[in-house]
Amino acid sequence: INVDPIVGNMRYVPSGEFTQGSPYTEPCSLWDEEQFDHELTRDLAVMQTEITRQMWADLKAIQQGMPDDPTDVSYGSGMNHPVQNLTWYEAVLFANLLSLVNGYTPCYYRDSGFTQIVNVTNYISDDHHCNFNANGYRLPSEAEWEYSARAGTYDPFICIEPNYSIDTCDEPTCVPGEFPVLESCMVFCANDSGTSEPVGSYPANVWNFEDLNGNVWEFCWDWYDWYPSDPETDWVGPETGTERVMRSGAWTEVAYLCRNASRYFVEPDSRGHSTGFRLVRTVIYYSKS
C-alpha cells in the first residue's frame, strides 16, 4: 500500500491472467459480456476509493487552472462523497494534473508520439493518446477495472447474494429487502437515500477496494465495443469510437447493472449525477545499475 497525499491509499495489484466478462449462466448476463481470456502484464497501483470532492478541492488548490468541482451537490454534497457530474475529459485532465503535482510522468497526450501533454488549454478533444508505460495517474482500462473488482473471484458481486437468481435479477423496481446481502455491501437503488454515499461506506472487496459495486459509475479509458473472441494481452479497446466505457453501476441502478461484469458507455462530453472515477498508476521498476 502507498498513501498518496491527495488521493489517499493506492493498493498494489499484480499482473496476472483472468477471464473477463460473465458466463451465460450468470443471472442477467448481457450479450456484450461474452467471456474471453485476458493476460494483464502491467503491475498496478489502484486507488482504494473513488475520487472525492475533497480530493478535487485539494488538487485545485495547487493547480488553480483546473475546472471547478462539477458535482451536482443535490446528489451528494459532502466532501467525502464522490465527485460526479464530470465529463470523461475532466477525469483525464485531473489525472495529468495530479501526475505533475506528484512528480510523475503524465500518461495523456494529444499526439501518438507522446510530446503534447493534455493540459488545461487542450483537454476538450477526442484526440487523446495514453502512454500506459508512463508512471503517472490514469483511468484504468476496462480490463484493469474488472480484474481489480473481481480480485481473483468469479462471483457477480463482491458479496454472495442467495436471493439473486435468474428469476429475480431483472426486477423492474427496486424493492428494499429483496437482496438483503447486497444491501449490506453496496449502495444501489434498493437502499439509496436519493444521493451517492460517502466513499468507503460499505465493505471492501478481498483486495481492499471500496465501492466497486454501486455508488457511482466509474470512467475507464476504453472506447466501447464488443469484446474480442480470442485471448488477448493488455487489450484496451478499439483505437477509435463514440462512447467511453463506464463500470461499477451506481446508487441509481438496479442490482444487475452493478455486477463486476456489467458494462455501460456514454459520450465523453456527457455528464451525469451518478458518474465518477478512480485512478490507477502503472508500477515502473527501475534498475539500480
N, C-alpha and C positions, 0 to 999 in steps of 0.2 A: 504494500500500500504506500502511496505517495500523497502527501497533503499539499494541494495547490493553494496558494494564498487567496485566490479569488474564487475558484470553483470547487474547493474542498477536496474530498477523498477521490483519488484516482486509483483504481484497483487493477491489478495485473491480470491479463487474460492471455494464456499461452496460445501459440499457434496450434492447429490441430485439424482433424477431419470430422465432419458430421454430415448428416442427411438433412438437407434444407427442404422446407415445405412440410406438408401434412399428408399422412396416408389417407386413402379414400375412405377408410373405416373410421376416421375421426369424425365425431358428430359435427355437422355443419362445416366440414371441409369444403373449400370453394375451388372452382375449376382452375384458378390461376395459382394454386399452391402445389401443383404436381411435383413430387419429390425428385431430387437429384443429389448425387454425392458431390460434396464440395470440400476441397482442401484449402485451408487458410494458412499461409506461410508467414504472416506477419504477427509478431508478438505485439500486444496492445496494452495501453493504459486507458481505462474506461471510467468515465465519471460514475460515481456511485448513485447520484441523483440526477434529476433533470435540472437544467439551468433555472435558477430562481430570480425573482425580481431584485433581490439583494445583490446577487452576482452581477446582474446587468448594471445596477447602480454603482457598484464598486469599480467595474471596468470603465464606465462612463466618466467617473471622477478622474481617471487617469487619461483616457482617450476621449476628450471632450467633443471631438468632431463626430463621434458615433451618434446614431439616431437616439431619440428619447425612448424610454421604455414603452413599447407598443401595447402593453397589456390592457385589455378591457377589464377594468377593476370591478365591474359588476359581476364578474365570474371568477373572482379570486383576487382580493386586494392586499393580502398580507405580503410582507417582504419575503417570507419563506414559501409563498405559493409559486408555482412555476410561471415563468414568463410565457405568455401566449399572445395570440393575435398578431404574430410577426410573419414576415414572408421568409421563404427559403433563402433569398438573397441576404436578408438581415442576419440570419443564422450563420451564413458563410462569412460575412463581414465580421461578426463577433468573434468567430474562430481565428481569423487572421489577426485581428487587433489584440486578442489575448496572447497569441503566439509572440507578437512583437514586444508586448509588455513583459513577458516572462523570458525573453531571450532565446526563443526557439525559431527555427526556420519556418516561415509561413507555408501552408500547403496549397493555397488557392491563387491562381494566376489567370490573366486574360489571354494568355498565349500558350501553345503547346510546348514551347521551349522554356517555359517557367522563368521568364525575365520580367514580365509586367505584373507586379503584385496587385491582387484585388485590394482596394482601399476605399476610403470614404468618398472618393471622387468618381469611381467607376464600377461600383459593385452591382448596380442595377443593370444586368445584362445576362443574356442566355449563354454568352461565350465564356464559360468558366472551365478551367482545367485544374485537376487535382494532382499534386505530386504526393503519392501515397508513401514515398520513401523519405519525405521530409519528416522532421521530428516535431512539427508543430501540431496545433489542435485542428481537428476537422470533424465533420459529421461522419458517423460510421457508414460503411457500406451496408446495404440491406443484409448481406450475409453476416457481417460482423455483429450487427444488432441481434439477429436471431441466434447466433452462436452464443452470445453473452446471455441472452434471455433464457435459452434452454439450459445452459450450464451443465451440459452432459446428460440431460434428461430428454424424454420424448413425449411428455405429457402435454395436453393442450394448454395448461396454465402452470404457474409456479406452484400451485397447490392442487390437490386432487379433490374434485367435487363429485361425490357419488350420485347426486341428482342430475348431473349434466349428461344428457344422452341424446340419441337421435330423435327421441320423442319430445324433448324439452328444449333443445338447444336454440331453436329458431322462434321462440315465443315472441309474438309481435309487441307485447307490452312488457314493461319492466316491473316484475312482481316482487316486492320485498319479501324475503323469506323463502323464495323458491330455490335459491342457490346459497344456503347459509355459509358454506365453507368459502365460496368465492367472495361473499360479502365481508368475510373476516380477513381476506388477503389482498383486496384491491377495491378501488372505488370505480363504480360503473353506474349505469342508470337505475339499478335497483336500490342503491344505497347512497346516491349522491345527495348533497344538500343544496343543489342548484348552482354549485360552483365547483372548481377544482379543489383539491385538498393540499395542505402544506406537504412538501416533498418528504418522503420517509414516514408518512403516517401509517403505512401498512408494512407487514413483514417483508424482508428482503428475500431474494432467491438464494440458492445454495452457494452462489459465488458472491453474495453480499451486495447485489444490485437492487435498487428500490424503484418501484413504480414502472416496471417493465410491462406490467399488465395494467391498463387503465390509467386514470388521472388525465394526462394529455397525450395526444398523438405526438410522435417524435419524428422529425425530418431525418431522412437518410440522404446519402449522396446520389443514389441511382436514379436514372430515368426509368420510369415504369415500362415493363414489357413482360411477355411470357417468360417463364424460366427456360433455360436450355434443357435439352433432352439427354445430353451426355454429361459425364462427370466433368467438373470444372475445377480450376485452381485460381483463387483470388478473383472470381467473377464479380464485376462491379456494374453490371447492367450494360445497355447499349450506349454507343457514343453520343447519340442524339435522341431527342424525344420531345414530348409536350408537357408531361406531368412528372413530378418527382415523387418518389415513394415516401410514405409515412408508415410507421409501425406503432404498436402497443395498444391501440384503442384509446378510449378516453372516458371521462366521467359521464359523458352524454350518450354513450353507446351501449347496446345490448352485449351480453356476455360473449357471444361467439366472435364478435369483432375485436375483442381484447385478447384473443388467443396468441400464443407465441408465433404461430404461423400466419396470422391474419395480415393482409396487405391492403393498403389504401393509397390513393395517389391524388395529388392536386397540382394545379399550375403553380409555378414557383413564385408568382407575384400575388397569390391569393392569401387571404387572412382568415383566421377563424378563432373563436374564443376557446377552442379545445385543442389547439395546436401549439406545441412547444418543441424542445430539442434537448439533447445531451451531446457531449463531445467525447472524442477519443484522441489518442496520440499513438502513432507507430513508435514502438520502442526500438531505438537505434543503439547498437552495441559498437563501441569504438575500440580499436586495437591500441594497446599501450606501446607498441613498437614505434 
